Amino acid sequence: AMEKSYKSMFLLLIAISCALAKDAGKKETKETTAKPKLPQTLSRGWGDQLIWTQTYEEALFRAKNSNKPLMIIHHLEDCPHSQALKKVFAEHKDIQKLAEKFILLNLVYETTDKNLAPDGQYVPRILFIDPSLTVRADITGRYSNRLYAYEPSDISLLHSNMQKAMKLLKTEL
């Protein structure tokens, strides 16, 4: 009898979860047809037409398998420096074009990988990682106390560093 009640309980749970899954599916379609398509959330405003990875692990995997360099942008939503850099980055046509050649990740949280904070955990900071999964400590901004920081006025330096990351790729790998 006990076994029978477990079976019926199990079947009931399956039925409920199926019904809930169907409901959830319906809700999503209603919302997506009613509302205009929102910009891709993974970009967080850094370039909605670019393809962004969701996690550091996914980004490393993609960089390695595609033989593309990885660009990681650490930033915070409520940081005025991050916001200012994001605006310039997103509006810079050449940067957006060049960014298509990278595996892209922007993080609003710190990873446990110490290699991503070679000189501290500040924002905004941008690091490049080559497909051999080496953090490019040699591609830096103009500040000696925050090597990977960029300000809106450094956008052309960032662009040339992106070009440098692409060039290194061809010469070293």
MARBA-3410 file (N, C-alpha, C, O; in Angstrom, 1 decimal):
173
0.8,-1.2,0.0,0.0,0.0,0.0,0.9,1.3,0.0,0.6,2.3,-0.7 ~ 2.0,1.2,0.8,2.9,2.3,0.9,3.5,2.7,-0.5,3.5,3.8,-0.9 ~ 3.9,1.6,-1.2,4.5,1.8,-2.5,3.5,2.4,-3.4,3.9,3.2,-4.3 ~ 2.3,2.0,-3.4,1.2,2.5,-4.3,1.0,4.0,-4.0,0.9,4.8,-5.0 ~ 1.0,4.4,-2.8,0.8,5.8,-2.5,2.0,6.6,-2.9,1.8,7.8,-3.3
3.2,6.1,-2.8,4.4,6.8,-3.3,4.3,7.0,-4.9,4.6,8.0,-5.4 ~ 3.8,5.9,-5.5,3.7,6.0,-7.0,2.7,7.0,-7.4,3.0,7.8,-8.3 ~ 1.5,7.0,-6.7,0.5,8.0,-7.1,1.0,9.4,-6.7,0.6,10.4,-7.5 ~ 1.7,9.6,-5.7,2.2,10.9,-5.3,3.2,11.3,-6.4,3.2,12.5,-6.7 ~ 4.1,10.4,-6.8,5.1,10.7,-7.8,4.4,11.2,-9.1,4.8,12.2,-9.7
3.4,10.4,-9.5,2.6,10.7,-10.7,1.9,12.1,-10.6,1.9,12.9,-11.6 ~ 1.4,12.4,-9.4,0.7,13.6,-9.2,1.7,14.8,-9.3,1.4,15.8,-9.9 ~ 3.0,14.6,-8.8,4.0,15.6,-8.9,4.4,15.9,-10.3,4.6,17.0,-10.8 ~ 4.5,14.8,-11.1,4.8,14.9,-12.5,3.7,15.7,-13.2,4.0,16.6,-14.0 ~ 2.5,15.4,-12.9,1.3,16.1,-13.6,1.3,17.5,-13.2,1.1,18.4,-14.1
1.6,17.8,-12.0,1.6,19.2,-11.5,2.7,20.0,-12.2,2.5,21.1,-12.7 ~ 3.9,19.4,-12.2,5.1,20.1,-12.9,4.9,20.3,-14.4,5.3,21.3,-14.9 ~ 4.2,19.3,-15.0,3.9,19.5,-16.5,2.9,20.7,-16.7,3.1,21.5,-17.6 ~ 1.9,20.7,-15.8,0.9,21.8,-15.9,1.6,23.1,-15.7,1.3,24.1,-16.4 ~ 2.4,23.2,-14.7,3.1,24.5,-14.4,4.1,24.9,-15.6,4.1,26.0,-15.9
4.7,23.9,-16.1,5.6,24.2,-17.2,4.9,24.7,-18.4,5.3,25.6,-19.1 ~ 3.7,24.1,-18.7,2.8,24.6,-19.8,2.4,26.0,-19.5,2.5,26.9,-20.4 ~ 2.0,26.3,-18.3,1.6,27.7,-17.9,2.7,28.7,-18.1,2.5,29.7,-18.7 ~ 3.9,28.3,-17.6,5.1,29.2,-17.8,5.3,29.5,-19.2,5.6,30.6,-19.6 ~ 5.2,28.5,-20.1,5.4,28.6,-21.5,4.4,29.6,-22.1,4.7,30.5,-22.9
3.1,29.5,-21.6,2.1,30.4,-22.1,2.4,31.8,-21.8,2.3,32.7,-22.6 ~ 2.7,32.0,-20.5,3.0,33.4,-20.0,4.1,34.1,-20.9,3.9,35.2,-21.3 ~ 5.2,33.3,-21.1,6.3,33.9,-21.8,5.8,34.3,-23.2,6.2,35.4,-23.7 ~ 5.1,33.5,-23.9,4.7,33.9,-25.3,3.8,35.1,-25.2,3.9,36.0,-26.1 ~ 2.9,35.2,-24.3,2.0,36.4,-24.2,2.9,37.6,-24.0,2.7,38.6,-24.7
3.8,37.6,-23.1,4.6,38.8,-22.8,5.5,39.1,-24.0,5.6,40.3,-24.3 ~ 6.1,38.1,-24.7,7.0,38.5,-25.7,6.2,39.0,-27.0,6.8,39.8,-27.7 ~ 5.0,38.6,-27.1,4.2,39.2,-28.3,3.7,40.6,-28.0,3.7,41.4,-28.9 ~ 3.4,40.8,-26.7,2.8,42.1,-26.4,3.9,43.2,-26.3,3.7,44.3,-26.8 ~ 5.1,42.9,-25.7,6.1,43.9,-25.5,7.1,43.9,-26.7,7.3,42.9,-27.3
7.7,45.1,-27.0,8.7,45.1,-28.0,9.9,44.4,-27.4,10.1,44.3,-26.2 ~ 10.7,43.9,-28.3,11.9,43.1,-27.9,12.9,44.0,-27.1,13.3,45.0,-27.6 ~ 13.2,43.5,-25.9,14.2,44.3,-25.1,15.6,44.0,-25.6,15.8,42.9,-26.1 ~ 16.5,45.0,-25.4,17.9,44.7,-25.8,18.4,43.5,-25.0,18.0,43.3,-23.9 ~ 19.4,42.9,-25.6,19.9,41.7,-24.9,20.5,42.1,-23.6,21.3,43.0,-23.5
20.1,41.3,-22.6,20.6,41.7,-21.2,22.0,41.5,-21.0,22.6,42.2,-20.2 ~ 22.6,40.5,-21.6,24.0,40.2,-21.3,25.0,41.3,-21.7,26.1,41.4,-21.2 ~ 24.5,42.2,-22.6,25.4,43.3,-23.1,25.4,44.3,-22.0,26.4,45.1,-21.8 ~ 24.4,44.4,-21.1,24.3,45.4,-20.1,24.6,46.8,-20.6,25.1,47.7,-19.9 ~ 24.3,47.0,-21.9,24.5,48.4,-22.5,25.8,48.6,-23.1,26.1,49.7,-23.6
26.7,47.6,-23.2,28.1,47.8,-23.7,28.1,47.6,-25.2,29.1,47.8,-25.9 ~ 27.0,47.2,-25.8,26.9,46.9,-27.2,25.9,45.8,-27.5,26.2,44.6,-27.5 ~ 24.6,46.3,-27.7,23.5,45.3,-27.7,23.6,44.4,-29.0,23.0,43.3,-28.9 ~ 24.3,44.8,-30.0,24.3,43.9,-31.2,25.5,43.0,-31.1,25.6,42.1,-32.0 ~ 26.3,43.1,-30.1,27.5,42.2,-30.0,27.0,40.9,-29.2,26.0,40.9,-28.6
27.8,39.9,-29.4,27.5,38.6,-28.8,28.3,38.5,-27.5,29.5,38.5,-27.5 ~ 27.6,38.5,-26.3,28.2,38.4,-25.0,28.1,37.0,-24.4,27.1,36.4,-24.6 ~ 29.1,36.6,-23.7,29.0,35.4,-23.0,28.4,35.6,-21.6,28.4,36.8,-21.1 ~ 27.9,34.6,-21.0,27.2,34.7,-19.7,28.2,34.6,-18.5,28.0,35.3,-17.5 ~ 29.1,33.6,-18.7,30.0,33.4,-17.5,31.5,33.4,-18.0,31.8,33.2,-19.1
32.3,33.5,-17.0,33.8,33.5,-17.2,34.2,32.1,-17.9,35.0,32.0,-18.8 ~ 33.6,31.0,-17.3,33.9,29.7,-17.8,33.5,29.5,-19.3,34.2,29.0,-20.1 ~ 32.3,30.0,-19.6,31.8,29.9,-21.0,32.8,30.7,-21.9,33.1,30.3,-23.0 ~ 33.2,31.9,-21.4,34.0,32.8,-22.2,35.4,32.1,-22.5,35.9,32.2,-23.6 ~ 36.0,31.5,-21.4,37.2,30.8,-21.6,37.1,29.7,-22.6,38.0,29.5,-23.5
36.0,28.9,-22.5,35.8,27.8,-23.4,35.7,28.3,-24.8,36.3,27.7,-25.7 ~ 34.9,29.4,-25.0,34.7,29.9,-26.4,36.0,30.5,-26.9,36.3,30.3,-28.1 ~ 36.8,31.2,-26.1,38.1,31.7,-26.6,39.0,30.6,-27.1,39.6,30.7,-28.1 ~ 39.1,29.6,-26.2,40.0,28.5,-26.6,39.5,27.8,-27.9,40.3,27.5,-28.7 ~ 38.2,27.5,-28.0,37.7,26.8,-29.1,37.6,27.6,-30.4,37.6,27.0,-31.5
37.4,28.9,-30.3,37.3,29.7,-31.5,38.6,30.3,-31.9,38.7,30.9,-33.0 ~ 39.6,30.2,-31.1,40.9,30.9,-31.3,40.8,32.4,-31.4,41.5,33.0,-32.2 ~ 39.9,32.9,-30.6,39.7,34.4,-30.5,40.1,34.9,-29.2,40.0,34.1,-28.2 ~ 40.6,36.1,-29.1,41.0,36.6,-27.8,39.7,37.0,-27.0,38.6,37.2,-27.6 ~ 39.8,37.0,-25.7,38.7,37.3,-24.8,38.9,38.6,-24.2,40.0,39.0,-23.8
37.9,39.4,-24.2,37.9,40.8,-23.6,37.0,40.7,-22.4,35.8,40.5,-22.6 ~ 37.5,41.0,-21.2,36.6,41.0,-20.0,36.5,42.4,-19.5,37.5,43.0,-19.2 ~ 35.3,42.9,-19.3,35.1,44.2,-18.8,34.5,44.1,-17.4,33.4,43.5,-17.3 ~ 35.2,44.5,-16.4,34.6,44.5,-15.0,34.0,45.9,-14.8,34.7,46.9,-15.0 ~ 32.8,45.9,-14.4,32.1,47.2,-14.1,31.0,47.1,-13.1,30.7,45.9,-12.7
30.5,48.2,-12.7,29.4,48.1,-11.7,28.3,49.1,-12.3,28.6,50.1,-12.8 ~ 27.0,48.6,-12.1,25.9,49.4,-12.6,25.8,50.8,-12.0,25.4,51.8,-12.6 ~ 26.2,50.9,-10.7,26.0,52.2,-10.0,27.3,53.0,-9.9,27.4,53.9,-9.1 ~ 28.3,52.6,-10.7,29.6,53.3,-10.7,29.6,54.3,-11.8,29.5,54.0,-13.0 ~ 29.8,55.6,-11.5,29.8,56.6,-12.6,30.9,56.5,-13.6,30.7,56.8,-14.8
32.0,56.0,-13.2,33.2,55.7,-14.1,32.8,54.6,-15.1,33.1,54.7,-16.3 ~ 32.2,53.6,-14.6,31.8,52.4,-15.4,30.7,52.9,-16.4,30.8,52.6,-17.6 ~ 29.8,53.7,-15.9,28.7,54.2,-16.8,29.3,55.1,-17.9,28.8,55.0,-19.1 ~ 30.2,55.9,-17.5,30.8,56.9,-18.5,31.6,56.1,-19.6,31.5,56.4,-20.8 ~ 32.3,55.1,-19.2,33.1,54.3,-20.1,32.2,53.5,-21.0,32.4,53.4,-22.2
31.1,52.9,-20.4,30.1,52.1,-21.1,29.5,52.9,-22.3,29.4,52.4,-23.4 ~ 29.1,54.2,-22.0,28.5,55.0,-23.0,29.4,55.2,-24.2,29.0,55.1,-25.3 ~ 30.7,55.6,-23.9,31.7,55.9,-24.9,31.9,54.6,-25.7,32.0,54.6,-27.0 ~ 32.1,53.5,-25.0,32.4,52.2,-25.6,31.2,51.8,-26.6,31.5,51.4,-27.7 ~ 30.0,51.9,-26.1,28.8,51.5,-26.9,28.6,52.4,-28.1,28.1,52.0,-29.1
29.0,53.7,-28.0,28.8,54.6,-29.1,30.0,54.7,-30.1,29.9,55.3,-31.2 ~ 31.1,54.0,-29.8,32.3,54.1,-30.6,32.2,53.0,-31.7,32.4,51.8,-31.4 ~ 32.0,53.5,-32.9,31.7,52.6,-34.1,32.9,51.6,-34.3,32.7,50.4,-34.4 ~ 34.1,52.1,-34.2,35.3,51.3,-34.5,35.5,50.2,-33.4,35.8,49.1,-33.7 ~ 35.2,50.6,-32.2,35.4,49.7,-31.1,34.3,48.6,-31.2,34.6,47.4,-31.0
33.1,49.0,-31.5,32.0,48.0,-31.6,32.3,47.0,-32.8,32.0,45.8,-32.7 ~ 32.9,47.6,-33.9,33.2,46.7,-35.0,34.3,45.7,-34.7,34.2,44.5,-34.9 ~ 35.3,46.2,-34.0,36.5,45.4,-33.6,36.1,44.4,-32.6,36.6,43.2,-32.5 ~ 35.2,44.8,-31.7,34.7,43.9,-30.6,34.1,42.6,-31.2,34.0,41.6,-30.5 ~ 33.5,42.7,-32.4,32.9,41.5,-33.0,34.0,40.3,-33.2,33.6,39.2,-33.3
35.2,40.7,-33.2,36.3,39.7,-33.4,36.7,39.1,-32.1,37.6,38.2,-32.0 ~ 36.1,39.5,-31.0,36.5,39.0,-29.6,35.4,38.1,-29.1,34.3,38.2,-29.5 ~ 35.8,37.3,-28.1,34.8,36.7,-27.2,34.6,37.8,-26.1,35.6,38.3,-25.6 ~ 33.4,38.1,-25.8,33.1,39.2,-24.9,32.4,38.8,-23.6,31.6,37.9,-23.6 ~ 32.9,39.4,-22.5,32.2,39.2,-21.3,32.3,40.4,-20.5,33.4,41.0,-20.3
31.2,40.8,-19.9,31.2,42.0,-19.0,30.6,41.5,-17.7,29.6,40.8,-17.6 ~ 31.3,41.8,-16.6,31.0,41.3,-15.3,30.7,42.4,-14.3,31.4,43.4,-14.2 ~ 29.6,42.2,-13.6,29.2,43.2,-12.5,29.5,42.5,-11.2,29.1,43.0,-10.1 ~ 30.3,41.4,-11.2,30.7,40.8,-9.9,32.1,40.3,-10.2,32.6,40.2,-11.3 ~ 32.8,40.1,-9.1,34.2,39.6,-9.2,34.2,38.1,-9.3,33.4,37.4,-8.7
35.1,37.6,-10.1,35.3,36.1,-10.2,36.3,35.7,-9.1,36.9,36.5,-8.5 ~ 36.4,34.4,-8.9,37.3,33.9,-7.9,38.7,33.8,-8.5,39.7,33.5,-7.8 ~ 38.8,34.0,-9.8,40.1,33.9,-10.5,41.0,35.1,-10.2,40.7,36.2,-10.7 ~ 42.0,34.9,-9.5,42.9,36.0,-9.1,43.6,36.6,-10.3,44.0,37.8,-10.2 ~ 43.7,35.8,-11.4,44.4,36.4,-12.6,43.6,37.5,-13.2,44.2,38.3,-13.9
42.3,37.6,-12.8,41.5,38.7,-13.4,41.6,40.0,-12.6,40.9,41.0,-12.9 ~ 42.3,39.9,-11.5,42.6,41.1,-10.7,44.0,41.2,-10.3,44.4,41.2,-9.2 ~ 44.9,41.3,-11.4,46.3,41.2,-11.2,46.8,42.4,-10.2,47.8,42.2,-9.5 ~ 46.1,43.5,-10.3,46.6,44.6,-9.5,45.4,45.2,-8.7,45.4,46.4,-8.4 ~ 44.4,44.3,-8.3,43.4,44.8,-7.5,42.0,44.7,-8.1,41.9,44.5,-9.3
41.0,44.8,-7.3,39.6,44.7,-7.8,39.0,46.1,-7.9,38.3,46.5,-6.9 ~ 39.2,46.8,-9.0,38.6,48.1,-9.1,37.8,48.0,-10.4,37.9,47.1,-11.2 ~ 36.9,49.0,-10.6,36.1,49.1,-11.8,36.2,50.5,-12.3,36.4,51.4,-11.5 ~ 36.0,50.7,-13.6,36.0,49.7,-14.6,37.4,49.2,-14.9,38.4,50.0,-14.9 ~ 37.6,47.9,-15.2,38.9,47.5,-15.7,38.6,46.5,-16.8,37.6,45.7,-16.8
39.5,46.5,-17.8,39.4,45.7,-18.9,40.6,44.8,-19.1,41.8,45.4,-19.2 ~ 40.5,43.5,-19.2,41.6,42.6,-19.4,41.4,41.8,-20.7,40.3,41.5,-21.1 ~ 42.5,41.5,-21.3,42.5,40.6,-22.5,43.1,39.3,-22.2,44.1,39.2,-21.4 ~ 42.5,38.2,-22.7,43.0,36.9,-22.4,43.1,36.2,-23.8,42.2,36.2,-24.6 ~ 44.3,35.7,-24.1,44.4,35.0,-25.4,43.9,33.6,-25.4,43.6,33.1,-24.3
43.7,33.0,-26.6,43.1,31.7,-26.6,43.9,30.6,-25.9,43.4,29.5,-25.7 ~ 45.2,30.9,-25.6,45.9,29.9,-24.8,45.5,30.1,-23.3,46.1,29.4,-22.4 ~ 44.6,30.9,-23.1,44.0,31.3,-21.7,45.0,32.0,-20.8,45.0,31.8,-19.6 ~ 45.9,32.7,-21.5,46.8,33.6,-20.7,46.3,35.0,-20.6,45.9,35.6,-21.6 ~ 46.3,35.5,-19.4,45.9,36.9,-19.2,47.0,37.8,-19.7,48.2,37.6,-19.3
46.7,38.7,-20.6,47.7,39.6,-21.2,48.0,40.7,-20.3,47.4,41.8,-20.4 ~ 48.9,40.5,-19.4,49.3,41.5,-18.4,50.1,42.7,-19.1,50.2,43.7,-18.5 ~ 50.5,42.4,-20.4,51.2,43.4,-21.1,50.3,44.4,-21.9,50.8,45.3,-22.5 ~ 49.0,44.2,-21.9,48.1,45.1,-22.5,47.4,45.9,-21.5,46.4,45.5,-20.9 ~ 47.9,47.1,-21.3,47.4,47.9,-20.1,47.0,49.3,-20.6,47.2,49.8,-21.7
46.3,50.0,-19.7,45.8,51.3,-19.9,47.0,52.3,-19.5,48.1,51.9,-19.5 ~ 46.6,53.6,-19.2,47.7,54.5,-19.0,48.0,54.8,-17.5,48.8,55.7,-17.2 ~ 47.3,54.1,-16.6,47.5,54.4,-15.2,48.4,53.4,-14.5,48.2,52.2,-14.7 ~ 49.5,53.8,-13.9,50.4,52.9,-13.2,49.8,52.3,-12.0,50.3,51.2,-11.6 ~ 48.9,53.0,-11.3,48.3,52.4,-10.1,47.1,51.5,-10.4,46.7,50.7,-9.5
46.5,51.7,-11.6,45.4,50.8,-12.0,45.6,50.4,-13.4,45.1,51.1,-14.3 ~ 46.4,49.4,-13.6,46.9,49.1,-15.0,45.8,48.8,-16.0,46.0,49.1,-17.2 ~ 44.7,48.3,-15.6,43.7,47.9,-16.6,42.4,48.8,-16.6,41.4,48.4,-17.1 ~ 42.6,50.0,-16.0,41.5,51.0,-15.9,41.5,51.8,-17.2,42.6,52.1,-17.7 ~ 40.3,52.1,-17.7,40.2,53.0,-18.8,39.1,54.0,-18.5,38.2,53.7,-17.8
39.4,55.3,-18.9,38.3,56.3,-18.7,37.8,56.6,-20.1,38.4,56.2,-21.1 ~ 36.7,57.4,-20.2,36.1,57.7,-21.5,37.2,58.4,-22.4,37.2,58.1,-23.6 ~ 38.1,59.2,-21.8,39.1,59.8,-22.6,40.2,58.9,-23.2,41.0,59.2,-24.0 ~ 40.2,57.6,-22.6,41.2,56.6,-23.0,40.6,55.7,-24.1,41.2,54.7,-24.4 ~ 39.5,56.1,-24.7,38.9,55.2,-25.7,39.7,54.8,-26.9,39.7,53.7,-27.4
40.6,55.8,-27.3,41.4,55.4,-28.5,42.5,54.5,-28.1,43.0,53.6,-28.8 ~ 43.0,54.6,-26.8,44.0,53.7,-26.3,43.4,52.3,-26.2,44.0,51.3,-26.5 ~ 42.1,52.3,-25.7,41.4,51.0,-25.6,41.3,50.3,-27.0,41.5,49.1,-27.2 ~ 41.0,51.2,-28.0,40.9,50.7,-29.3,42.2,50.1,-29.8,42.2,49.0,-30.4 ~ 43.3,50.8,-29.6,44.6,50.3,-30.0,45.0,49.1,-29.2,45.7,48.2,-29.8
44.6,49.0,-28.0,44.9,47.8,-27.2,44.1,46.6,-27.7,44.6,45.4,-27.7 ~ 42.9,46.8,-28.2,42.1,45.8,-28.8,42.8,45.3,-30.1,42.9,44.1,-30.3 ~ 43.3,46.2,-30.8,44.1,45.9,-32.1,45.3,45.1,-31.7,45.7,44.1,-32.4 ~ 46.0,45.5,-30.6,47.2,44.9,-30.1,46.9,43.4,-29.8,47.6,42.5,-30.1 ~ 45.8,43.2,-29.1,45.3,41.9,-28.7,45.1,41.0,-29.9,45.4,39.8,-29.9
44.6,41.6,-31.0,44.3,40.8,-32.2,45.7,40.5,-32.9,45.8,39.4,-33.4 ~ 46.6,41.5,-32.9,47.9,41.3,-33.6,48.7,40.2,-32.9,49.3,39.3,-33.5 ~ 48.7,40.3,-31.5,49.5,39.3,-30.7,49.0,37.9,-31.1,49.8,36.9,-31.1 ~ 47.7,37.8,-31.3,47.1,36.5,-31.6,47.7,35.9,-32.8,48.1,34.8,-32.9 ~ 47.9,36.8,-33.9,48.5,36.3,-35.1,49.9,36.0,-35.0,50.4,35.0,-35.6
50.7,36.8,-34.3,52.1,36.6,-34.2,52.5,35.5,-33.2,53.5,34.8,-33.5 ~ 51.8,35.3,-32.1,52.2,34.4,-31.1,51.7,33.0,-31.2,52.3,32.0,-30.8 ~ 50.5,32.8,-31.7,49.8,31.5,-31.7,50.1,30.7,-32.9,49.6,29.5,-33.0
END
